[in-house]
């Protein structure tokens, strides 16, 4: 067998060590906090307060958080995880009853 094609213990340990070192970096990257889509928020005139009885929690586009009072997302604001359930934007559409 050709020794160039079979990995050595040293190569295995080197690659394994690099993989283990990358785990905390990947966890930090995934926990970088919530994100906002500022461009879409501006285009849709998003605000953190309701417009009369129109608020995000009553909108068909709203994706709720873990609880009713937690921040959620919006189907229109790609990647945005800081949409307030009491917020409002110009794209508001009432949920069907």
Secondary structure, DSSP 8 states (H G I E B T S, - for coil): --TTTS--HHHHHHHHHHHHHHHHHHHHHHTS-----HHHHHHTT-BSS-BTTB-GGGBTTEE--SSTTS-BEESSSTT---B-TT-B-TT--B---
